[in-house]
Amino acid sequence: MKWRILTIHNNGLNAAVTQDFKQLQHKFANWLRAAEAGDDFPAIEARRLAVYRRLVHNNIRQFLDNGFPVLRKVLSDREWRALVEGFIAQHRAASPLFSDIGQEFVDYLAQLDLATTGVPVWTFELAHYERLEVDVQFANPPDVLAAQTLEEATLLRLNPSARIACYQYAVAEISAEHLPTDPEPQPYCVVVYQTAQGQVRFLQLNPMTAFVLELLQQQPTSLVQLCDTLMAQLPGYTADQLKTALTQLLEDFAARGVLSTTA
């Protein structure tokens, strides 16, 4: 004789159990996030629960320590701990991936009122810059770099690994020995990119060179097209002056690996 197991369906009971379990998960997750949580689970030994919270906090803190080494070094232990604990307790991540924790931390800093947190006002900008370096490091390098001598009709574009950003503070110069007290008189623009050899490089730009690279990032453009576009932006230059200056600029960028050509 073969026994058959009968399945008893009780949708109301199943729904109630599922809802209770979800509420328990939510309560436990909130408890894990808090830096100092209360005794919300009296039936479970506090020492055992504390192990889980330490694992969560230590793992996330290790990711952030490694992802933002300069920021970690220039902030005091108290400032850094407060930022990390606030991030864990308050931020709701859009991505479940460990590799995105750094970007989630930058997003968290972006919505903070840094003036009221006790950390330097350039904290977000430095974190953003350090994250750019990580993004570039894992980006795909260009297949075809631009030749150092350019033809007028060659379609150029920005190295696809490159990231352009402008800041109020000189983020690339911040260190434990150099902490800025005032913003720069004009935007501090940078391009961070990966060479064909996989090396991450950084260049400081002025607002106009940043604008040129942004044009090349938007779509492949020739030297002639760039000259036409910039003539409207720089009425004080003649066409020949602009062409000469732009040629020198683009050839310098090409030599450094900032530009690529359309394949």
C-alpha positions in Angstrom: 0.0 0.0 0.0 1.3 3.5 -0.9 0.6 6.3 1.3 -0.4 9.6 -0.2 0.2 12.9 1.7 -2.7 15.2 1.5 -2.0 18.9 1.2 -4.4 21.0 3.3 -5.0 24.4 1.8 -5.9 27.3 4.1 -5.3 30.5 2.4 -6.2 32.6 5.3 -3.8 30.8 7.7 -1.0 30.9 5.1 -1.5 34.6 4.5 -1.4 35.3 8.3 1.8 33.3 8.8 3.4 35.1 5.8 2.4 38.5 7.0 3.7 37.7 10.5 7.0 36.5 9.1 7.4 39.6 7.0 6.8 41.8 10.0 9.3 39.8 12.0 11.9 40.2 9.2 11.3 43.9 9.0 11.6 44.3 12.7 14.8 42.3 12.8 16.3 44.3 9.8 15.6 47.6 11.6 17.2 46.2 14.8 20.3 45.1 12.8 20.6 48.6 11.2 20.5 50.5 14.5 23.9 51.2 16.1 22.4 50.9 19.6 19.2 48.9 19.5 16.9 48.0 22.4 15.9 44.6 23.7 13.3 43.9 21.0 13.7 40.1 21.1 13.6 39.1 24.8 13.1 35.4 23.9 16.6 35.3 22.2 19.8 35.6 24.1 21.2 39.2 23.5 24.7 37.9 23.0 23.7 35.7 20.0 21.7 38.6 18.4 24.7 40.9 18.8 26.8 38.6 16.6 24.5 39.3 13.7 24.6 43.0 14.1 28.4 43.1 14.4 28.6 41.0 11.2 26.4 43.5 9.3 28.1 46.6 10.6 31.6 45.3 10.2 31.1 44.0 6.7 29.6 47.3 5.5 32.3 49.3 7.3 35.0 47.3 5.7 33.6 47.9 2.2 33.5 51.7 3.0 36.9 51.8 4.5 38.4 50.2 1.4 36.3 52.2 -1.0 37.0 55.6 0.5 40.5 55.5 1.9 41.2 59.2 1.7 37.9 60.2 3.3 38.5 57.6 6.0 41.9 59.0 6.7 41.0 62.7 6.9 38.0 62.3 9.1 38.3 61.5 12.8 37.2 58.1 14.1 34.1 59.7 15.6 33.1 61.5 12.4 33.6 58.4 10.3 31.8 56.1 12.7 28.8 58.5 12.8 28.6 58.6 9.0 28.8 54.9 8.6 26.3 54.2 11.4 23.9 56.8 9.9 24.2 55.2 6.5 23.4 51.8 7.8 20.5 52.9 10.0 18.9 55.4 7.6 19.7 54.7 4.0 17.4 52.6 1.9 19.5 51.1 -0.9 18.3 50.9 -4.5 20.7 48.0 -5.3 21.2 44.7 -3.4 24.8 44.3 -4.8 27.8 44.5 -2.5 29.7 46.2 -5.3 27.2 49.1 -5.2 27.6 49.8 -1.5 30.1 52.6 -2.3 27.7 54.3 -4.7 24.8 54.0 -2.2 27.1 55.7 0.4 27.7 58.6 -2.0 23.9 58.8 -2.6 23.4 58.9 1.2 25.9 61.7 1.6 24.3 63.7 -1.2 21.0 64.1 0.7 22.6 64.9 4.0 22.9 68.5 5.3 26.6 68.2 6.0 26.7 71.6 7.7 24.7 70.1 10.6 26.5 66.8 10.8 29.9 68.1 12.1 31.9 66.7 9.1 33.7 69.0 6.6 31.4 70.5 4.0 33.6 68.9 1.2 32.9 65.4 2.5 30.4 64.6 -0.2 32.6 65.9 -3.0 35.6 63.9 -1.8 33.5 60.7 -1.6 32.0 61.4 -5.1 35.5 61.8 -6.5 36.8 58.6 -4.8 33.9 56.7 -6.2 34.6 58.0 -9.7 38.0 56.4 -9.5 36.4 53.0 -8.7 33.9 53.3 -11.5 36.7 54.1 -14.0 38.8 51.3 -12.7 36.1 48.7 -13.6 35.0 50.4 -16.8 35.8 49.0 -20.2 38.9 50.5 -21.7 38.7 52.0 -25.3 39.2 49.6 -28.2 40.7 52.3 -30.5 42.6 55.3 -29.0 42.9 58.4 -31.1 46.1 59.0 -33.0 48.3 61.8 -31.6 48.2 63.6 -34.9 44.6 64.4 -35.8 42.9 64.8 -39.2 40.3 67.5 -39.5 37.5 65.0 -40.5 38.4 62.3 -37.9 35.4 61.7 -35.6 36.6 61.9 -32.0 34.9 60.9 -28.8 35.7 60.8 -25.2 37.4 57.6 -23.9 34.3 55.6 -22.9 35.9 54.8 -19.5 36.2 58.5 -18.7 34.2 60.4 -16.2 34.0 64.2 -16.0 33.0 66.1 -12.8 33.2 69.6 -11.5 33.5 70.4 -7.8 33.6 73.4 -5.5 36.7 72.1 -3.7 40.0 70.7 -5.0 39.1 67.1 -4.1 42.1 65.5 -5.8 44.5 67.5 -3.5 42.8 66.7 -0.2 44.9 64.8 2.3 45.6 64.7 6.0 48.2 67.4 5.4 46.0 69.5 3.1 42.4 70.1 4.3 40.7 72.9 2.3 38.9 75.7 4.2 37.4 77.6 1.3 36.0 76.6 -2.1 37.9 77.2 -5.2 37.4 80.6 -7.0 36.1 78.7 -10.1 34.8 75.2 -10.6 37.4 72.5 -10.0 36.9 70.2 -13.0 38.5 66.8 -13.5 38.5 64.0 -15.9 39.3 60.5 -14.6 39.9 57.8 -17.2 41.5 54.4 -17.9 44.3 54.0 -20.3 44.6 51.2 -22.8 47.0 49.5 -20.3 44.3 49.6 -17.6 45.8 52.4 -15.5 43.6 55.0 -14.0 44.6 58.5 -14.7 43.4 62.0 -13.6 43.6 65.4 -15.2 42.5 68.7 -13.9 40.5 70.8 -16.4 39.4 74.3 -16.7 35.7 75.0 -17.4 36.3 75.4 -21.1 38.3 72.2 -21.6 35.7 70.4 -19.5 33.0 71.7 -21.9 35.0 70.4 -24.9 35.2 66.9 -23.4 31.5 67.0 -22.5 30.7 67.7 -26.2 32.9 64.7 -27.2 31.2 62.6 -24.6 27.8 63.4 -26.0 28.5 62.3 -29.6 31.5 61.7 -31.9 32.7 65.0 -33.3 35.3 66.2 -35.7 37.8 69.0 -35.2 35.9 71.1 -37.8 32.6 70.6 -36.0 34.1 71.5 -32.7 35.5 74.7 -34.1 32.0 75.7 -35.4 30.4 74.9 -32.0 33.0 76.8 -30.0 32.9 79.9 -32.3 29.6 80.8 -30.8 30.9 80.3 -27.2 34.2 82.3 -27.8 33.4 85.3 -30.0 36.8 86.9 -29.1 38.7 84.3 -31.1 39.2 84.1 -34.9 38.5 80.8 -36.6 42.2 80.3 -37.2 43.1 81.0 -33.6 40.4 78.7 -32.3 41.5 75.9 -34.7 45.1 76.2 -33.6 44.3 76.1 -29.9 41.8 73.3 -30.3 44.2 71.2 -32.3 46.9 71.5 -29.7 44.4 70.7 -26.9 43.0 67.6 -28.7 46.4 66.3 -29.7 47.5 66.6 -26.0 44.4 64.7 -24.9 45.0 62.1 -27.6 48.6 61.6 -26.4 47.3 61.0 -22.9 44.7 58.5 -23.9 41.7 60.7 -23.1 40.2 60.4 -26.6 39.3 57.5 -28.8 38.0 57.3 -32.4 34.9 55.7 -33.7 35.6 52.2 -34.8 
